[in-house]
Amino acid sequence: MMSSQSADETEDTTRTSLVDRLFSNFADDPKGSVHRAWGLCLLFLILQIIVAVIELINLRQGSKSLLLAVIWSGLLHLVLAVLGTFILRRFSTLFALGFLLGFLLVVTNQNLILFCCFQDRMFGSPVNPKTNRAFSIVALILVIVLTFFTTLLARFRQDLAMAAVDVKGLGRRSGEEDWSSYSEQQ
């Protein structure tokens, strides 16, 4: 009977130890690790926006589908950069972190689709028919970087989460009594 329990415990520790081994370097300072990883993501998001603007300039007579993809992805990456920074810095509740995780998954999948669709196509001006090559390569790099960050954020979301009343600007307002002192008065 004891051997079956120890086998179950060994199997559970094997499963958890794999995840723990993957993130063991980040476990000492999870909040700092997530913020540093987000800084790396921001660098690549800014790179994608710059490449999108360059593509927009080069695609005057190119493919309309690539033009639409460039505009859409540039705007979406800009929204992700602003929204992710706001959630991680100011409003890191469990709901907001879950929303950010979902948004990251959608953007990561979009980047994978953009890479697959535009990597082998010859679009652009007649002078430079491969203007989409940099766009698709940066999209693939963003897939890798955002997948890593999404996994890291999912692993440490409990360490980052704050209660809604602890978030700056919510819960307590100047001139109001503290909730704990209010409950003690009753």
C-alpha positions in Angstrom: 0.0 0.0 0.0 2.8 2.4 0.8 4.6 1.7 -2.4 1.6 2.9 -4.5 1.5 6.1 -2.5 5.2 6.7 -3.0 4.9 6.0 -6.7 2.1 8.6 -6.9 4.2 11.1 -5.0 7.2 10.4 -7.2 5.1 10.9 -10.3 3.7 14.2 -8.9 7.1 15.5 -8.0 8.4 14.6 -11.5 5.7 16.6 -13.1 6.1 19.6 -10.9 9.9 19.4 -10.9 10.0 19.8 -14.7 8.1 23.0 -14.5 10.1 24.1 -11.4 13.4 23.3 -13.2 12.4 25.3 -16.2 11.7 28.4 -14.1 14.1 27.8 -11.2 16.3 30.7 -12.2 13.3 33.1 -12.0 11.8 31.8 -8.7 14.0 33.9 -6.4 12.6 37.2 -7.8 9.5 36.4 -9.8 8.2 40.0 -10.0 11.6 41.3 -11.2 12.0 38.5 -13.6 8.6 39.1 -15.2 9.3 42.9 -15.5 12.7 42.3 -17.1 11.2 39.8 -19.5 8.5 42.4 -20.3 11.3 44.9 -21.0 12.8 42.5 -23.5 9.3 42.0 -25.1 8.9 45.8 -25.4 12.2 46.0 -27.3 11.0 43.5 -29.9 7.5 45.1 -30.0 9.1 48.4 -30.8 11.3 46.7 -33.4 8.1 45.2 -35.0 6.4 48.6 -35.1 9.5 50.1 -36.7 9.6 47.3 -39.3 5.9 47.8 -39.9 6.4 51.5 -40.6 9.3 50.7 -43.0 7.1 48.1 -44.7 4.3 50.6 -45.0 6.6 53.0 -46.8 7.9 50.3 -49.1 4.5 48.9 -50.0 3.1 51.7 -52.0 2.4 49.5 -55.1 2.7 46.2 -53.4 0.3 43.6 -52.0 -2.9 45.0 -50.4 -3.0 42.0 -48.1 0.5 42.6 -46.8 -0.4 46.3 -46.4 -3.4 45.5 -44.3 -1.4 43.0 -42.2 1.3 45.6 -41.7 -1.1 48.2 -40.5 -3.1 45.8 -38.3 -0.1 44.2 -36.7 1.6 47.6 -36.1 -1.5 48.9 -34.3 -2.0 45.7 -32.3 1.6 45.6 -31.2 1.4 49.2 -30.1 -1.8 48.4 -28.1 -0.1 45.4 -26.5 2.9 47.5 -25.5 0.8 50.1 -23.8 -1.7 47.7 -22.3 0.9 45.3 -21.0 2.9 48.0 -19.4 -0.2 49.5 -17.7 -1.3 46.1 -16.4 2.1 45.1 -15.1 2.9 48.4 -13.5 -0.4 49.8 -12.2 -3.2 47.3 -12.3 -2.0 43.8 -11.8 -5.1 42.1 -10.5 -5.8 38.4 -11.3 -8.4 39.4 -13.8 -6.2 41.9 -15.6 -3.3 39.5 -15.7 -5.6 36.8 -17.1 -6.8 39.3 -19.7 -3.2 40.1 -20.6 -2.4 36.4 -20.9 -5.3 35.9 -23.3 -4.3 38.9 -25.3 -0.7 37.7 -25.5 -1.8 34.3 -26.8 -3.9 36.0 -29.5 -1.0 38.3 -30.6 1.4 35.3 -30.6 -0.9 33.3 -32.8 -1.3 36.3 -35.1 2.4 36.6 -35.4 2.8 33.0 -36.3 0.1 33.3 -39.0 1.8 36.4 -40.4 5.1 34.6 -40.5 3.6 31.6 -42.3 1.6 33.7 -44.8 4.3 36.2 -45.8 7.6 34.5 -45.5 7.8 33.0 -49.0 5.8 35.5 -51.0 7.4 38.1 -53.3 5.5 41.3 -52.5 6.6 44.9 -52.6 8.0 47.3 -55.1 9.6 46.1 -58.3 13.0 47.4 -57.1 12.9 45.4 -53.8 10.5 42.4 -54.2 11.5 40.9 -50.8 10.4 43.8 -48.5 8.3 41.4 -46.5 11.2 39.2 -45.4 12.2 41.4 -42.4 8.5 41.7 -41.4 8.0 37.9 -41.3 11.3 37.2 -39.5 10.5 39.8 -36.8 7.1 38.2 -36.5 8.8 34.8 -35.9 11.1 36.2 -33.3 8.1 37.8 -31.6 6.4 34.4 -31.5 9.4 33.0 -29.6 9.8 35.9 -27.3 6.0 36.3 -26.5 5.6 32.6 -26.0 8.4 32.7 -23.4 6.9 35.7 -21.7 3.4 34.2 -21.7 4.7 31.1 -20.1 6.7 33.0 -17.5 3.7 35.3 -16.7 1.4 32.3 -16.4 3.8 30.6 -14.0 4.2 33.6 -11.7 0.8 35.4 -12.0 0.0 34.6 -8.4 3.2 36.3 -7.3 2.3 39.4 -9.3 -1.4 39.6 -8.5 -2.6 42.3 -6.1 -6.1 42.6 -4.7 -8.2 45.3 -6.3 -8.2 47.4 -3.2 -4.4 47.4 -3.1 -4.1 48.8 -6.7 -3.2 52.5 -6.8 -6.2 54.7 -7.3 -8.8 52.1 -6.4 -10.4 51.1 -3.1 -9.1 53.9 -0.8 -9.6 57.5 -1.5 -8.3 60.5 0.4 -10.6 61.4 3.2 -12.1 58.0 3.6 -11.5 55.8 6.6 -9.5 52.6 6.3 -11.7 49.6 5.7 -10.1 47.7 8.7 -10.8 50.6 11.0 -14.3 50.8 9.7 -15.0 47.1 10.4 -13.5 47.5 13.9 -15.9 50.3 14.7 -19.0 48.1 14.2 
